[in-house]
Amino acid sequence: MGGRTRGGDAVRAEQNGLIVVLAFGGIVMSLTQTLVIPLLGMLPAILGTSATNAAWVVTVTLLAGAVAGPMMGRLGDLYPKKNVLIGVTAVMVIGSVLCALSTSLWPMLIGRALQGVGIGVIPIGIATMREVLPAARLGPAIALMSSSLGVGGALGLPAAAALAQYGSWQWMFWGSAVLGLAIMVLMALRIRSLPAAKPDGTLDLIGAVGLAVGLISLLLAVSKGADWGWASALTLGLLALAALAFPVWGWWVLRHPSPLIDLRVAARRPVLLTNIASILVGMGLYAQLLVIPQILQLPVATGHGLGQSMVAMGLWIAPGGLAMMAVSPISGRLITTRGPKPTLILGSLVIASGYASAMFLMGSTWGVMIAAVITSSGVGLAYGAMPALIMSSVPHSEMGSANSVNTLMRSIGTTTAAAVLGVILTQMSMDFGGLFVPTETGFRVGLLLGCGVALAAAAVASMIPPPWETED
């Protein structure tokens, strides 16, 4: 009995090590997404460029992550996931070093694009958990890994703001490089090398290029349409290119023996509805990240700003990230006992309640923090449920690819929210000392939008049928 207990303890310790390493990796990778936000005002001087060009330092990371995610997920299905995880992390480290050494725009953009590739750690990590962990531990582990998408961004913001205000901006990039190297070592030590889920497949490079063309065209048009003009030739041309590229890409992958994304699996009702709900939850997450920091930082003299510094703003937001991590065990327990569908519905309703409470609490820093904690808790519940729904509905050999597509859907949701809220807040603005700032009404409309998309996510989730039974 003692031997069996010691053996069981050793297995559990190995599983704990895997969960901690993968979750830590997910937090660091998501941290790189928001790393430069506090730097935006300084980047034109740092890189010797215009403010418009400097804004691409954020956009290029989003685009690279969106395009590379499905490809990294597919590589995780075709090759041992341990090797792919270490390789993806290495790409992020190279990008971080390049950013730290950059003194002009193009090296910084290339480095930020390489950092964006690192987001592939999250879907591949979830698929790895599915292969290694027993069913009883899978739900909580997936919830923790999935919540790292939001936790890294929320916790990284105050840290990056403090470095930008009191230290050297290069430190944040050197720091992410060091963290990435530590993660690579831990992955090499803690993750067992398992055979590929689909070793007989090939990487569809033509499909990857087609998907990249469609995604870049769509996301560029959505994210930059407000700056370029929604009726401009560039915006309309990119939308037209996306409208052409996606059908052609779909025609190609449906005929490919080993497609980048299996559209027949993606079209199954449980997978399709989960991905639609993911877009809406992504919108719900980003509405908060766009509205609440502005409320906190606008001068008190505007009548609705709270006059906080950049660092103080980050600290008031940080409890939301901690709440997201804190609810991940609850999300995992609910997934195990009640199922992922009720958990997703509950999470969406909690997000909606957070936005509703913000309508009454936005007049104080404590009130804004409480509303952010409620909303982030809902995101934590929902983010844990979505990959569990996906994995119960796709074959074992498609786990990495399917999870990366689900991560992509969340990115599309955040991009869409940024575009829509950007238009709302621009249209509902006022002149304050020569600067145009959003009005209180504009912020309230933004909060109502977040509440509305969260309720829509709950409605979509309620229509998800039982998972399609698949055989490996």
N, C-alpha and C positions, 0 to 999 in steps of 0.2 A: 504493500500500500504506500509506504514511504517513497519507494522508487517511482511509483506511478505519479505521486504527488509532485515530487521534484521534477519529473519529466513534464508534467502539466504546467508547473510554474515556469519552466524554461521556455515552453512554447508560448505561454502567455506573455512572458517578458519579450520574446522575439516579436510577437504581434504588436505589443505596446511600442516597441522601438520603431517598427515600420510605420505605425500610425503617426507618431510624433514627428518622425523625419519627413514624411510626406506632407503633413499639415504645416510644418515649419517651412518647407519648400514652397507650398502654395501661398503662404502669407508673404514671403519675401518676393515671389514673382508678382503678386498683385500689388505689393508696395511700389514696385518699379513703375506701375501704371500712373500713379499720382505723385511720384517723386518730384517732378519739376513744376507742379502747379504753384507752389510758393515762389518759384523763381521767375515766373512769367514776366513780371515787371522789370526784372534785371537782365533778362536774356538778350534784348536788343543791344545793350551796352557790352555784355560779355562776348557776344558773337559778332559784333559789328554789323548788325543787320536791322531791318525794320521790324516793328511790332507784328505786322501781318506775317512776315516770314518766320518770326520766332514762334508764332502760334502753331506752326507745323511740328514743332518739337513734341507737342502733345498728340496731335492728330496722327503722326506717322507711327507712333507706338500702337494706337488703336487699330490702324489699318494692318500693320504687320501681324499683330496678334490674331486679328480676324482671319487673315489669309493663311497664316501658318498653322492655326489651331487644327483645322480638319486634316492637314497634311501630317502634322505631328501625331494626331490621333491614329491615322492610318498606319504610320510607321510603327506605332505601338502595337497594332494588330499583327503586323508582318514580321517584326523582329522582337527579340527579348526586351520587355518593357524596362528592365533595369538599365540596359545600354542606352535606350532612347531617352530615359529620364536624365541620365548623366550627361548625354550629349546636348539635350535642350538646355540644361543648366549651364553647361560650358559656353553655349552661344550667348546666354544672358551675361555671363561674366566678361566675355570679350567685349560685348556692347557696353558694359559699365566702365571698363578700362578706357575704351575709346572716348566715351562721353567725358570722363575725368580729364583726359588729355586734350580735349577739343578747345580750340580758340576761335573757330569759325563755324558757319552754319552747317556745311555739308558733312564734315566728320561727326558733328553732334546728331544730325538726322540719321546717319547710318548707324551710329551707336544706339540711338533710341529705337530704331527698327529692330536691331538685334535683341535689345532688351524685351521688346514686345513679343518675340518668339517664345520667350520663357513662359508665357502664360499656358503653353501646352503642357506644362507639368501637372496642372490641375486635372484635366480629363484623363490623362494617362495614369496619374496617381489613383484616381477613383477606380479605373479599370483594373489596376494592380491590386487594390484592396479586394475587389470582387473575386480575383483569382486566389488570393492567399487567406483571407479571413473567413472564419466560420459564420454561418448565417446569424447567429446570436449577436455577434460583434459588428456585423457589417453596417447596420443602420446608423449607429452612433458614429462610426468611423467615417462613413460617407458624409454625414451631416457636418462633422468637424472639418473635413477636407473641403467640402463645397463652401462652407461659410468663410473659408480663408480668402475667397474672392473679395468679400467686403471688409473683412478684418484688416487685411494688409493695407488697403486704401485708407481706412479710418484711422489706424494707428500710425501710418506713415506720414500722414499730413502734418500733425503737430511736430513730429521729429524733423521732417524736412523744413518746416517753417522756422524752427529754432536754429537749425544749421544755417539757413539762409539769412537769419537776422543777426546771429551772434558769432557765426563761424565762417568757414570757407565753403563755397558752394560745391567745390570738388569733393569735399568729404562725403557727401551723400552718395556719390557715385563710387568712390573707393570703398565706402561702407557696404554698398550692395554687392560689389565684386568680392569682398572678403566673406560676406555671408554666403554668396553663391559657391565659393570654393569650399567652405565648411559643409554646405549641403551636399556637394559632390562627394566629399570624403564619407559623410554619414550614409549617403545612398550606397556607396561601394561596400560599406561595412554592414549595413542593416537590411538591405533588400536582397532576397535570394534571387538568383538568375533562373527564370523559368522559360521553357520553350515558347516560341511564338504561337499566338492563337491561330494564325492562318499562315503557316510557313510556306505554303505553295503559291501564295498570291504575289502580285507585283504592284509596284507603285505606279499609278496611272498619271504620268507626268503631263500628258495633254489635258486630262481632266483637271489636274491641279492648276494649270495655266488658265484654263477656261473659267474655273471658279474664281481665281484671283482677279481676272478681268472684270467679271460680274460684280464681285464684292467691292473691289476698289472703286469702281464706277458708282455703285449705289451709295456706299458709305461716304465717299467724297461729296457727292451731290447733296446728301442729307445733312452732313455735318458742316459744309461750307456754303450751302445754298443761301443762307441769310446774309453772309458776307458778300457773295458774288451777285446776289439777286436771283430770286426764284425763277424769273422769266429770262435770265441771261442766257446767251448762246452756250456758254460753258456748262451751266447747270443742266439745261435741257439736253445738251449733247451727251453728257454723262448718263443721265436717266435713260436716254434712248439707247446708248451703248449697253447699259445694264439690261434693258428690256430685250435686246437682241442676244446678248451673251448667255443669259440664263437658259432660255429655251434650247439654244444650240448645245450648251453644256449638258443639259438634261438629256437631249437626244443621244449624245455621245456616251454618257455614263450608263444609260439603260442598255446599251449594246456592248459595254466593256465587260469581259469575264471577271475582272477584279477591280471594280470601280472605287474611286476615292471615297465616295459616299453612296451607299446602296439606297437609291430613291424608293425602291419598293418597300424596304424596311421603314424608311422615313415617312412614307405615306400611310403606314398603318395608323389607325385612328388613335390608339393610346400615345404613340410617339408624336404624331402630328399635333394633337391637342396639348400635350405636355410642352412641346416647343412653342406653341402659340402663347400658352400661359407664361413661359419663360420670357418671351419678349415683353409681355405686360409687366411682369415682376421686375425685369430690368429697368423698365421705364419708371416704375414705382421707386426703385432704389435711387436712380439718378436725380429724380425731381427733388429729393431731399438734399442731395449733395450739391445741387446748384442753388437752391433757394436759401437754405439755412445759413451757410457761410456768409452770404451777402447780407442777410438780416443782422447777423452778429457783427459784421465789420462796418456797415454803413454808419456815418456819424449820427449821434443822438439828435443833432439839429434838424435832421430830415423829418423827424416826427415818428419814424418807425424803425430807425436803426438803433443798434445797441452799443455802438462805439468801441468795440473790442479790437485789440491789436491782432496781427496775424498769428502770433504764437498763442494768445489767449483764445482766439477762434478755434485753433486746432485742438486745444485742451478741452474746450467745451464740447467738441464733436467726438473726441476720443472715447467717452463712455459708451457711445453707440456701437463702436467697434468691439469693445469689451462685452457688451450685451449680446452682440451677434455670436461671439464665441461661447458665452455662458449658456445660451439656449441650445447650442448644438447637441449636448447630451439629451436634452428634453426632446428635441426634434428626432434624434435617433431612437429614443424610447417609444415615442408616438409612432414612428414608422414601423417599428418591430411589433407593437401591440395593436395598433389601429390601422396601420397601412399608410403608404405614402400619399394616397389621394386625399384622405381627410386631413393629413398634415399640411399638404399644399393649400387646401381650402382655408384651414385655420390660419396659416401664415399670411395668406393674402388678406384675410379679414383683419388681422392684427395690424398689418401695414396700413390699411384703410383707416383703422381707428387712430393710428398715430398721426396721420395727416389731419383727421378731423379734430383731434385734440390740439394740434398746432394752430388751428384757427383761433383758439381761445387762449393759447399759452405763448404766442409769439411776442408778447410785450416785455418779457424778461429773459435774462440769460438762463436761469434755472428752468423756466417754462420751456424754452426752446430745447434745452438739453433733455428734458423729460420726454418731449414729443419725439426727439431723435432716437432716444433709447427704445421707445415703444415701436417706432417704425423699423429700426434696425433689428429688433427682436423678431418681428414678423418676417423680415428678409432672411434671418437665420433659419427660421422654421421652414420657409418656402425653399430656400436654396438647398437644404438637406434633402427635401422630398423629391425634387426634380430629377436628379440622377438616379435615385432609387426607382422612380417610375420608368425611366428610360431603360435601365438594366433589366427590369422585369419584363420588358417587351421586345428585346432584340436578342439575336443569337450571340453566343459567347464570342465568336470570331469577329463580331462587329462592335464590341464594347468600347474600345478606344475611339473609333471613328464616331459612333453615336453620341458619346459623351462630349466629344469636341464640338460636334454640331450643336448640341444643347448649350454649351458655353458660348458658341457663336451667336445663338439666338438671344442670349442675355446681352451680348455686346451690341447687337442690332437694336435691342430695346433701349439701352443707355444712349446710343447715338441718336435715335429717334427722339427720345426725351430731350436731349440737349438742343436739337434743332427746333422742336416745338416750343419749348420753354424759352429759348433764345428769342423767338419771334414774339411771344407773349410779353416778355419782360422789356423788349425793345419798344414795342408798340405802347405799352403802359408804363411810360417813364416820364420824369419831370426834370426841369432844369434846376440844378443845385450848385450854385457858385460856378456856373460855366460848364459843369459836367452833367450829363444825363444819367440819372439813376432810376432804378425801378421804383414805382409807387407802391404803397401798401396794398392797393387793389390788385396790382400786378402780382405781388407775392401771394395774395390770397387766391387768385385764379390759379397760380402754379400749384398751390397746396391742394386745391380742389381737383386739379388734373391728376395729381398723385393719388388722391383718394379714389377718383373715378377709375383709373386704370387698375388699381388694386382690386376694386370690386369686380371689374371685368375679368381679372385673372381668376378670382374665386368662382365666377360663373362658368368660365371655360373649364376650370379644373373639375367642377361638378359634373361635367359631361364626359369625362374620361372613363371609358369602359374598362372592365377587367383586362389585365394584360393578355396579350396574344401569347399563347403557349408556343414556344419554339424549341426545336431540338438543335443541339450543337452539331 
